[in-house]
């Protein structure tokens, strides 16, 4: 509530009398509209005729919007009253036009009669009027109390404004068509902002000219469209909520910045409007604009007010400053701002802000604390339910990175689910499902991970009543689903999911998830198709979003290309990184092992790298990564002329690869398994039988490689079969696969140096 407004209306407090603003003509017109509605409705009731239900509904919905959004000109109001969506009853419209005309033609006496207390007491009558405790009743009381206290010169000035307001509106209506039943006007656009995907911005306005200009307001702005403090607060609260949870339904950046500039022009001390500008600049990744908006909000925030209801300090702006620096990876500045916030929160006794600052401090120093001992608040404190749910999720994330037992982590998530369900915290419940999906993916259960992702999308559709919410959890699972569909060879479905994520999350920070998945998909496809320049270009773009992931993929590209020395330099640089998580360490060691496996030779360091990776995978319960390590070990043992051990290693990892791997890993596993099975045969007859059994397996692998357009691997299988049949003196079979190789090579020519690669 705005307690300064109540103080301004107090006759015993003369210091605040100058803060009473004269109501604009639009507000008087809205009161007349309500008055005429009640007259027409009561007249219909007295005559025994039911007032049209649709007309009642349309007017109630229209009135709710009129009192929430800024004022408008008379012609815009008239167009809105006659629009198809909110068309009011014909008798009601005629009565309203007549009442406005009477004020203009009959003189100031009509306005004085309207401002009498008895008149608006009838409006607030419980039986025939509006409930005084409703939103509309509060609106009427506020305007009428101000009208009652106005002096005669002020009433005269208001009358002149109403006459000018009505005269200009009628003249505009006479010049142009009324457009009854036409499209929405600019006034309606102000009332009902378009979704980000449903409208288009002015092509002449660039971000530099419009969205980032926080000082100016459009020159053609309607002088009667003023934002009242309550209207501004409601608009700011709505847009902040949408920017946090569903950016797609918030206003586009240029249009939102225009509205913010109007609010600031009408309410220059509204600090929340500047904070909304900070959020708008933040999603455009404009650091200097966001910093400027945050400083302005900081300057206009009251340190302490006279009432106990608004004892706010600077600590909240300090924590937002820290968040701003954290979004742009300014870690040292963020920590300094958090230290200042903690001190201010302690001075003010603000426990909530202190918990928030400590949470961010723990997040930025996550490698220096034991989360199971220092991050969980007291579960018995009802005021920390939301903080406790977030803390549990943070602990689970940190515990997964540190290699805690998965059973303990999932038990913690059950506690988080219990809290979320008891308190109906839907956003945290969706975050918990997204975290479950990520955990199953980390532990190599990709099928279960995709099921949890689909479950979250279905639940979000139910929670949002038909519209999937645009929270961060949805962004993460969409990116995860697109990656999973791509590794399964469903490129079209993956592209559809990727396009859906791109349209729903057009800007930072949620756009980062689908951008990373998009670059990973491009890199993998380019590796399969031997398009190295495109792959390296995507690696450079990925590096800007995630340095470790960019370097890891660049090393994979150079290994697939055969540039082992370059790959080793990148891997050594990666291993020296201080913030390398366990999963990335395992994959780096596997890539390092690949650099030691030549076409016919294996280095003595191969086993050492694979053992280190195996120890890390076992300690972190990453079964799928352990299976991948065994598959690489089988390749190395096969090249070291140890077919029995290679065959055993291949059998150990087959089940995990087939259950949870993509089609590339499964096809590669098929190829390695057949090679090991044939090589481990004791006699030539046994070798022929095993090769004949493995033909169907290899054909399945060929189909998978063709689906991924991994043409080099298809040629590798044909070469292997032709050579093996040549060794077994089966010339017809040898010629058959040699012919297949020739035809496939002529259709998809691959350079000789890219054939026979272990990667």
C-alpha positions in Angstrom: 0.0 0.0 0.0 1.0 3.6 -0.6 0.9 5.0 2.9 2.0 8.4 1.7 -1.3 8.7 -0.1 -3.2 8.2 3.1 -1.0 10.8 4.8 -1.7 13.2 1.9 -5.4 12.8 2.5 -5.2 13.5 6.2 -6.5 17.0 6.9 -4.5 17.2 10.1 -1.3 17.0 8.2 -0.9 20.1 6.1 2.6 19.3 5.0 1.3 16.7 2.6 -1.5 18.6 1.0 0.6 19.6 -1.9 1.1 15.9 -2.8 -2.6 15.5 -3.8 -2.7 15.3 -7.6 -5.7 16.5 -9.5 -7.4 13.5 -11.1 -7.0 13.5 -14.9 -10.0 13.7 -17.2 -9.7 10.0 -18.0 -10.4 9.0 -14.4 -13.5 11.1 -14.3 -14.6 9.6 -17.6 -14.1 6.1 -16.1 -16.3 7.1 -13.1 -19.0 8.4 -15.5 -18.8 5.1 -17.4 -19.4 3.2 -14.2 -22.2 5.5 -13.2 -24.0 5.1 -16.5 -23.5 1.3 -16.4 -25.3 1.1 -13.0 -28.1 3.4 -14.2 -28.7 1.3 -17.4 -28.4 -2.0 -15.5 -30.8 -0.9 -12.7 -33.3 0.5 -15.2 -33.3 -2.9 -17.0 -33.8 -4.6 -13.7 -36.8 -2.3 -12.8 -38.3 -3.0 -16.2 -38.1 -6.7 -15.6 -35.6 -7.2 -18.4 -32.4 -9.2 -17.8 -29.3 -7.2 -18.6 -27.2 -9.1 -21.2 -24.8 -11.4 -19.5 -22.1 -11.0 -22.2 -22.3 -7.2 -21.9 -21.8 -7.5 -18.1 -18.8 -9.7 -18.5 -17.2 -7.5 -21.2 -17.6 -4.4 -19.1 -16.3 -6.0 -16.0 -13.2 -7.2 -17.8 -12.7 -3.9 -19.6 -13.1 -1.9 -16.3 -10.5 -4.1 -14.6 -8.0 -3.2 -17.4 -9.0 0.5 -17.4 -8.1 1.0 -13.7 -4.8 -0.9 -14.0 -3.2 0.7 -17.0 -2.4 4.4 -17.8 -4.9 7.0 -19.0 -5.8 7.5 -22.6 -7.5 10.0 -24.9 -11.2 10.1 -25.4 -11.1 8.8 -28.9 -8.9 5.9 -27.8 -11.3 5.2 -25.0 -14.2 5.3 -27.4 -12.5 2.9 -29.9 -11.9 0.5 -27.0 -15.5 0.7 -25.9 -16.7 -0.2 -29.4 -14.0 -2.8 -30.1 -15.2 -6.4 -30.8 -13.4 -7.8 -27.8 -14.8 -5.4 -25.3 -17.9 -4.0 -27.0 -20.3 -2.6 -24.4 -24.1 -2.5 -24.5 -25.5 0.1 -27.0 -27.7 1.8 -24.4 -24.7 2.0 -22.1 -22.6 3.6 -24.8 -25.3 6.1 -25.7 -25.8 7.0 -22.1 -22.1 7.5 -21.6 -21.8 9.8 -24.7 -24.8 11.8 -23.5 -23.2 12.3 -20.0 -19.9 13.4 -21.4 -21.7 15.8 -23.8 -23.7 17.3 -20.9 -20.5 18.2 -19.0 -19.2 19.9 -22.1 -22.4 21.8 -23.0 -24.2 22.4 -19.7 -21.3 23.9 -17.8 -19.4 23.4 -14.6 -22.6 22.8 -12.6 -22.8 19.3 -14.1 -19.3 18.5 -12.8 -20.1 19.9 -9.4 -23.3 17.8 -9.2 -21.3 14.7 -10.1 -18.7 15.4 -7.4 -21.2 15.6 -4.6 -20.8 13.1 -1.8 -24.4 11.8 -2.2 -23.7 10.9 -5.8 -20.7 8.7 -5.2 -22.4 7.2 -2.1 -24.9 5.8 -4.5 -22.1 4.4 -6.6 -20.8 2.6 -3.6 -24.1 1.2 -2.5 -24.0 -2.5 -1.6 -27.4 -3.2 -3.2 -27.4 -1.0 -6.4 -23.8 0.0 -6.8 -20.3 -1.3 -6.4 -18.9 -2.9 -3.3 -16.7 -0.4 -1.5 -14.3 -3.1 -0.6 -13.6 -4.3 -4.2 -10.9 -3.0 -6.4 -13.3 -0.9 -8.4 -14.8 0.5 -5.1 -11.3 1.5 -3.9 -10.7 3.2 -7.3 -14.0 5.2 -7.0 -13.3 6.1 -3.4 -9.9 7.4 -4.1 -11.0 9.6 -7.0 -14.1 10.9 -5.3 -12.4 11.8 -2.0 -10.0 13.9 -4.0 -12.8 15.5 -5.9 -14.6 16.3 -2.6 -11.6 18.1 -1.2 -10.8 20.2 -4.2 -11.3 23.9 -4.1 -13.4 25.8 -6.6 -10.3 27.0 -8.7 -9.2 23.4 -8.8 -12.6 22.2 -9.9 -12.6 24.9 -12.6 -9.2 23.8 -13.9 -10.4 20.2 -13.9 -13.5 21.3 -15.9 -11.4 23.0 -18.5 -9.2 19.9 -18.8 -12.3 17.7 -19.3 -13.7 20.0 -21.9 -10.4 20.1 -23.8 -10.2 16.3 -23.4 -13.7 15.7 -24.8 -13.4 18.3 -27.5 -10.2 16.9 -28.9 -11.5 13.4 -28.8 -14.8 14.2 -30.6 -12.9 16.2 -33.2 -10.6 13.2 -33.8 -13.5 10.9 -34.1 -15.2 13.2 -36.6 -12.0 13.4 -38.7 -11.3 9.7 -38.9 -13.5 6.6 -39.0 -14.6 5.2 -35.7 -13.4 1.8 -36.8 -16.1 -0.1 -34.9 -15.2 -3.7 -35.2 -11.7 -2.9 -36.5 -8.3 -3.8 -35.3 -6.8 -3.0 -31.9 -5.8 0.7 -31.5 -2.7 2.0 -29.9 -4.6 2.4 -26.7 -5.5 -1.2 -26.7 -1.9 -2.1 -27.3 -1.1 -0.2 -24.1 -3.8 -2.1 -22.3 -3.0 -5.5 -23.7 0.7 -5.8 -24.5 1.6 -8.3 -27.2 3.7 -11.4 -26.5 7.2 -11.3 -27.7 6.5 -13.8 -30.4 3.2 -12.4 -31.5 4.1 -8.9 -32.6 6.9 -7.2 -34.4 8.9 -4.2 -33.3 9.2 -1.1 -35.4 11.9 -1.9 -38.0 13.2 1.7 -37.7 14.0 1.3 -34.0 17.3 -0.3 -33.2 18.4 -1.5 -29.8 20.9 1.3 -29.6 18.3 4.0 -30.5 15.3 2.7 -28.5 15.9 -0.1 -26.0 19.1 1.3 -24.6 17.8 4.9 -24.4 16.7 5.3 -20.8 16.5 9.1 -20.8 14.0 10.0 -23.5 10.3 9.3 -24.1 8.7 9.2 -27.5 7.8 12.6 -28.8 4.3 11.6 -29.9 3.3 10.4 -26.5 -0.2 11.2 -25.5 -0.1 13.9 -22.8 -3.2 12.5 -21.1 -1.7 9.0 -20.7 -0.2 9.4 -17.3 0.9 6.5 -15.1 -0.4 6.7 -11.5 1.8 5.2 -8.8 -0.4 2.2 -8.4 -0.7 1.6 -12.1 3.1 1.8 -12.4 3.6 -0.6 -9.5 1.3 -3.2 -10.9 2.9 -3.0 -14.4 6.4 -3.3 -12.9 5.4 -6.2 -10.8 3.8 -8.0 -13.7 6.7 -7.5 -16.0 9.3 -8.5 -13.4 7.4 -11.7 -12.8 7.2 -12.5 -16.5 10.9 -11.7 -17.0 11.7 -14.2 -14.2 9.4 -17.0 -15.2 8.1 -16.6 -18.8 10.0 -14.0 -20.8 8.1 -14.9 -24.0 4.9 -13.3 -22.6 6.7 -10.2 -21.4 7.0 -7.1 -23.6 9.8 -7.0 -26.1 12.9 -5.1 -24.9 12.2 -1.9 -27.0 8.6 -1.7 -26.1 9.2 -2.4 -22.5 11.9 0.2 -22.3 9.5 2.8 -23.8 6.9 2.0 -21.1 9.6 2.2 -18.4 10.7 5.6 -19.7 7.0 6.8 -19.5 6.7 5.5 -15.9 9.9 7.3 -14.9 8.8 10.5 -16.5 5.5 10.4 -14.6 6.9 8.9 -11.4 10.6 10.0 -11.2 11.1 8.6 -7.7 9.7 5.1 -8.5 12.8 3.0 -7.8 11.1 -0.3 -8.9 10.7 1.1 -12.5 14.5 1.6 -12.6 15.0 -1.9 -11.3 12.7 -3.3 -14.1 15.0 -1.4 -16.5 17.9 -3.2 -14.9 16.3 -6.5 -15.6 15.5 -5.5 -19.2 19.1 -4.4 -19.9 20.4 -7.6 -18.3 18.5 -9.8 -20.7 20.1 -7.8 -23.6 23.6 -8.4 -22.0 24.2 -4.7 -21.8 26.4 -4.4 -18.8 26.8 -0.6 -18.7 23.0 0.0 -19.2 22.2 -2.5 -16.5 24.7 -0.9 -14.1 23.3 2.5 -14.8 19.7 1.4 -14.2 20.8 -0.4 -11.0 22.6 2.7 -9.7 19.5 4.9 -10.4 17.3 2.4 -8.6 19.9 2.5 -5.8 19.8 6.3 -5.6 16.0 6.5 -5.6 15.4 3.8 -3.0 14.5 5.2 0.5 17.0 4.2 3.1 14.4 4.3 5.9 10.9 5.7 5.8 8.7 6.9 8.6 6.5 3.8 8.6 7.4 0.4 9.7 6.1 -1.2 6.5 8.9 0.2 4.2 12.0 -0.2 6.2 14.2 -1.1 3.3 17.9 -0.5 3.0 20.5 -0.6 0.4 21.3 -4.3 1.1 19.0 -5.6 -1.6 20.6 -3.4 -4.3 24.0 -4.6 -3.1 23.0 -8.2 -3.6 21.6 -7.4 -7.1 24.9 -5.6 -7.9 26.6 -8.9 -6.9 24.3 -10.9 -9.2 25.0 -8.5 -12.0 28.7 -9.0 -11.7 28.2 -12.7 -11.4 26.2 -12.8 -14.6 29.2 -11.3 -16.4 31.8 -13.4 -14.6 33.2 -10.6 -12.5 33.8 -12.8 -9.5 35.9 -10.6 -7.4 33.5 -7.6 -7.7 30.6 -9.9 -7.0 32.2 -11.1 -3.8 33.0 -7.6 -2.6 29.4 -6.5 -3.2 28.2 -9.6 -1.3 30.4 -8.7 1.7 29.0 -5.2 1.8 25.5 -6.7 1.5 26.1 -9.1 4.4 27.3 -6.2 6.6 24.3 -4.0 5.7 21.9 -6.9 6.3 23.4 -7.5 9.7 23.1 -3.8 10.6 19.4 -3.7 9.6 18.6 -7.1 11.1 17.3 -8.3 7.8 17.5 -12.1 8.1 16.1 -12.8 4.6 18.6 -10.7 2.8 21.4 -12.2 4.9 20.3 -15.7 3.9 20.1 -14.6 0.3 23.6 -13.0 0.4 25.1 -16.1 2.1 23.6 -18.4 -0.5 25.2 -16.4 -3.3 28.4 -16.3 -1.4 28.4 -20.1 -1.1 27.5 -20.4 -4.8 30.5 -18.3 -5.9 32.8 -20.2 -3.4 31.3 -23.6 -4.0 34.8 -25.2 -4.2 35.7 -24.1 -0.7 32.8 -25.4 1.5 31.3 -28.6 2.7 27.7 -28.2 1.5 26.3 -31.0 3.7 27.4 -29.1 6.9 27.0 -25.4 6.0 24.3 -25.0 3.4 21.2 -26.5 4.9 19.0 -24.1 7.1 16.9 -25.3 9.9 14.0 -27.3 8.5 11.8 -26.4 11.5 11.8 -22.7 10.6 8.6 -22.0 8.5 10.1 -18.8 7.2 12.9 -20.6 5.4 10.9 -23.2 3.4 11.7 -21.7 0.1 15.3 -21.1 1.0 15.6 -24.7 2.3 14.3 -26.1 -1.0 16.8 -24.1 -2.9 19.6 -25.1 -0.5 18.8 -28.8 -0.9 19.0 -28.5 -4.7 22.3 -26.6 -4.4 23.7 -29.3 -2.1 22.7 -32.0 -4.6 24.4 -30.1 -7.4 27.6 -29.7 -5.4 27.4 -33.3 -4.1 27.2 -34.7 -7.6 30.3 -32.8 -8.6 32.2 -34.0 -5.5 31.3 -37.7 -6.0 28.8 -38.2 -3.2 26.7 -41.4 -3.2 23.8 -41.1 -5.7 21.4 -42.6 -3.2 22.1 -39.8 -0.7 21.5 -37.2 -3.3 18.2 -38.6 -4.5 17.1 -38.9 -0.9 17.8 -35.2 -0.5 15.8 -34.5 -3.6 12.9 -36.4 -2.0 13.0 -33.9 0.9 12.9 -31.0 -1.5 9.9 -32.5 -3.3 8.1 -32.9 0.0 8.7 -29.3 0.9 7.6 -28.1 -2.6 4.5 -30.2 -2.7 3.4 -29.2 0.8 3.8 -25.5 0.1 2.8 -25.6 -3.6 6.1 -24.1 -4.8 5.7 -25.2 -8.5 8.8 -23.5 -9.8 11.1 -25.2 -7.3 9.3 -28.5 -8.1 10.1 -28.1 -11.8 13.7 -27.2 -10.9 13.9 -30.5 -8.9 12.7 -32.5 -11.9 15.2 -30.8 -14.1 17.9 -31.6 -11.6 16.9 -35.2 -11.5 17.1 -35.3 -15.3 20.6 -33.8 -15.1 21.7 -36.3 -12.4 20.5 -39.3 -14.4 22.4 -37.9 -17.4 25.5 -37.5 -15.3 25.3 -41.1 -14.2 24.9 -42.3 -17.7 21.2 -43.3 -17.6 20.3 -41.2 -20.6 17.0 -42.9 -21.2 15.7 -42.2 -17.7 17.0 -38.6 -18.0 15.0 -38.1 -21.2 11.9 -39.5 -19.5 12.2 -37.1 -16.6 12.6 -34.2 -19.1 9.4 -35.2 -20.9 7.6 -35.6 -17.6 8.6 -32.0 -16.6 7.4 -30.6 -19.9 4.1 -32.4 -19.5 3.7 -31.2 -15.9 4.6 -27.6 -16.8 1.9 -27.8 -19.5 -0.6 -28.9 -16.8 0.5 -26.3 -14.2 0.4 -23.5 -16.8 -3.1 -24.4 -17.9 -2.2 -25.3 -21.5 0.9 -23.1 -21.9 4.3 -24.5 -21.0 6.1 -22.1 -18.7 9.3 -20.6 -19.7 11.3 -21.1 -16.6 15.0 -22.1 -16.5 14.2 -25.7 -15.9 12.3 -25.9 -19.1 15.2 -24.4 -21.0 17.5 -27.0 -19.6 15.4 -30.0 -20.4 14.7 -28.8 -23.9 18.4 -28.5 -24.5 19.0 -31.9 -23.0 16.2 -33.5 -25.1 17.6 -32.0 -28.3 21.0 -33.5 -27.5 19.5 -36.9 -26.7 17.5 -37.0 -29.9 20.6 -36.0 -31.9 22.7 -38.8 -30.5 19.8 -41.2 -31.4 20.0 -40.1 -35.0 16.6 -38.3 -34.9 18.0 -35.1 -36.5 14.6 -33.7 -37.6 13.1 -34.2 -34.1 16.1 -32.7 -32.5 15.9 -29.7 -34.9 12.2 -29.2 -34.0 13.0 -29.2 -30.2 15.9 -26.9 -30.8 13.7 -24.5 -32.8 11.1 -24.6 -30.1 13.7 -23.7 -27.4 15.1 -21.0 -29.6 11.7 -19.4 -30.0 10.8 -19.7 -26.3 14.1 -18.5 -24.9 15.4 -15.8 -27.3 17.7 -14.0 -24.8 20.2 -14.5 -22.1 20.5 -16.2 -19.6 18.2 -19.1 -20.6 19.2 -18.9 -24.2 22.7 -20.1 -23.1 21.4 -23.7 -22.6 20.0 -24.2 -26.1 23.0 -22.4 -27.7 25.4 -24.8 -26.0 23.4 -27.8 -27.1 23.2 -26.4 -30.6 26.9 -26.0 -30.9 27.5 -29.4 -29.5 25.2 -30.9 -32.1 26.9 -29.1 -34.9 30.3 -30.2 -33.7 29.3 -33.9 -33.5 27.7 -33.8 -36.9 30.7 -32.1 -38.4 33.1 -34.7 -36.9 31.0 -37.6 -38.3 31.0 -35.9 -41.8 34.7 -34.8 -41.6 33.8 -31.1 -42.0 36.7 -29.8 -39.8 36.4 -26.1 -40.6 32.7 -25.9 -39.6 33.5 -28.0 -36.5 36.3 -25.6 -35.4 34.1 -22.6 -36.0 31.4 -24.1 -33.8 34.1 -24.8 -31.1 35.1 -21.2 -31.1 31.5 -20.2 -30.6 31.1 -22.7 -27.9 34.2 -21.5 -26.2 32.5 -18.1 -25.7 29.8 -19.8 -23.7 31.8 -22.5 -21.9 35.6 -22.4 -22.1 36.1 -26.0 -20.9 33.5 -27.4 -23.2 34.9 -25.4 -26.1 38.5 -26.7 -25.5 37.3 -30.2 -25.0 35.4 -30.3 -28.3 38.3 -28.7 -30.1 40.6 -31.4 -28.8 38.1 -34.0 -30.0 38.0 -32.4 -33.5 41.8 -32.5 -33.8 41.9 -36.1 -32.7 39.3 -37.1 -35.3 41.4 -35.2 -37.8 44.6 -36.9 -36.8 46.4 -33.8 -35.4 47.5 -35.5 -32.2 50.2 -33.0 -31.2 47.7 -30.1 -31.4 45.2 -32.1 -29.4 47.7 -32.9 -26.7 48.5 -29.2 -26.2 44.8 -28.4 -25.7 44.4 -31.3 -23.4 47.4 -30.2 -21.2 45.9 -26.8 -21.0 42.6 -28.2 -20.0 44.1 -30.4 -17.2 45.7 -27.3 -15.7 42.3 -25.6 -15.3 41.3 -25.1 -11.7 37.5 -25.4 -12.2 37.5 -28.7 -14.1 34.6 -30.9 -12.9 35.0 -34.7 -12.6 33.0 -35.6 -15.8 35.2 -33.2 -17.9 38.3 -34.7 -16.3 37.3 -38.2 -17.3 36.5 -37.2 -20.8 39.8 -35.3 -21.1 41.7 -38.4 -20.0 39.9 -40.5 -22.5 40.8 -38.1 -25.3 44.4 -38.1 -24.0 44.3 -41.9 -24.4 43.0 -41.6 -27.9 46.0 -39.4 -28.8 48.3 -42.4 -27.9 46.5 -44.9 -30.1 47.8 -44.9 -33.7 46.5 -46.9 -36.7 48.7 -49.9 -35.8 50.5 -48.9 -32.6 49.6 -48.2 -29.0 51.7 -46.1 -26.6 52.6 -47.4 -23.1 50.8 -44.3 -21.7 47.4 -45.4 -23.0 46.8 -47.8 -20.1 47.9 -45.2 -17.6 45.4 -42.6 -18.9 42.6 -45.1 -19.0 43.3 -46.3 -15.4 43.2 -42.7 -14.1 39.9 -42.1 -15.9 38.5 -45.4 -14.6 39.4 -44.5 -11.0 37.6 -41.1 -11.3 34.6 -42.7 -13.0 34.3 -45.4 -10.3 34.7 -43.0 -7.4 32.0 -40.7 -8.9 29.6 -43.6 -9.8 29.6 -42.8 -13.5 28.9 -46.2 -15.0 28.4 -45.1 -18.6 31.8 -43.3 -18.6 33.3 -46.5 -17.2 31.8 -48.4 -20.1 33.2 -46.0 -22.6 36.6 -46.4 -20.9 36.3 -50.2 -21.3 35.4 -49.8 -24.9 38.6 -47.7 -25.6 40.6 -50.3 -23.6 39.2 -53.0 -25.9 40.4 -51.1 -28.9 43.9 -50.6 -27.4 44.2 -54.3 -26.3 43.1 -55.4 -29.8 45.9 -53.3 -31.4 48.3 -54.7 -28.8 47.6 -58.2 -30.1 45.8 -59.3 -27.0 42.5 -60.4 -28.5 41.2 -62.5 -25.5 41.5 -59.6 -23.0 40.1 -57.2 -25.6 37.1 -59.6 -26.1 36.6 -59.7 -22.4 36.7 -55.9 -22.0 34.3 -55.6 -24.9 31.8 -58.0 -23.3 32.1 -56.1 -19.9 30.9 -52.8 -21.4 28.4 -54.0 -24.1 25.4 -53.9 -21.8 25.9 -50.4 -20.6 26.6 -49.1 -24.1 23.5 -50.7 -25.6 21.3 -49.5 -22.7 22.3 -45.9 -22.5 24.5 -45.0 -25.4 23.7 -43.2 -28.6 23.6 -44.9 -31.9 27.2 -43.9 -32.7 28.5 -45.5 -29.6 26.3 -48.6 -30.1 27.5 -49.0 -33.7 31.1 -48.5 -32.7 30.6 -51.1 -29.9 29.2 -53.5 -32.5 32.2 -53.0 -34.7 34.7 -53.5 -31.9 32.9 -56.5 -30.5 32.9 -58.3 -33.9 36.6 -57.5 -34.4 37.5 -58.8 -30.9 35.3 -61.9 -31.4 36.9 -62.8 -34.7 40.4 -62.0 -33.5 39.9 -64.1 -30.4 39.0 -67.2 -32.4 41.4 -70.1 -31.9 41.2 -71.6 -35.4 40.5 -70.5 -38.9 37.2 -72.4 -39.0 36.1 -70.8 -35.8 37.1 -67.4 -37.2 34.9 -68.0 -40.3 31.9 -69.0 -38.1 32.3 -66.0 -35.8 32.6 -63.7 -38.8 29.5 -65.1 -40.3 27.7 -64.6 -37.0 28.9 -61.0 -36.9 27.8 -60.0 -40.4 24.3 -59.1 -39.1 25.8 -57.1 -36.3 28.1 -55.2 -38.7 25.2 -54.5 -41.1 23.3 -53.0 -38.1 26.3 -50.8 -37.4 26.5 -49.8 -41.0 22.9 -48.6 -40.9 23.5 -46.6 -37.8 26.6 -45.0 -39.3 24.7 -44.2 -42.5 22.0 -42.6 -40.4 24.5 -40.3 -38.8 26.3 -39.8 -42.2 29.5 -41.1 -40.6 30.8 -42.3 -44.0 34.4 -42.9 -42.8 33.1 -45.5 -40.3 31.0 -47.2 -43.0 34.1 -47.5 -45.2 36.1 -48.8 -42.2 33.7 -51.7 -41.9 33.8 -52.5 -45.6 37.7 -52.4 -45.5 37.7 -54.7 -42.4 35.4 -57.2 -44.0 37.3 -57.3 -47.3 40.7 -57.7 -45.5 39.3 -60.4 -43.2 37.8 -62.4 -46.0 41.0 -62.1 -48.0 42.9 -63.6 -45.0 40.4 -66.4 -44.9 40.7 -67.0 -48.7 37.1 -66.3 -49.3 37.5 -64.4 -52.5 33.9 -64.0 -53.5 33.1 -62.4 -50.2 36.2 -60.3 -50.4 35.3 -59.0 -53.8 31.7 -58.3 -52.7 32.7 -56.0 -49.9 35.5 -54.5 -51.9 32.9 -53.6 -54.5 30.7 -52.1 -51.9 33.6 -50.1 -50.7 34.3 -48.8 -54.2 30.7 -47.8 -54.8 30.3 -46.1 -51.5 33.6 -44.3 -51.8 32.7 -43.0 -55.2 29.5 -41.6 -53.7 31.0 -40.3 -50.5 34.8 -39.7 -51.1 36.7 -39.5 -47.8 40.4 -38.7 -47.6 42.7 -41.7 -46.9 44.1 -40.2 -43.6 40.6 -40.1 -42.0 40.0 -43.9 -42.5 40.9 -46.4 -39.8 40.9 -43.8 -37.0 40.3 -45.2 -33.5 38.2 -42.1 -32.4 
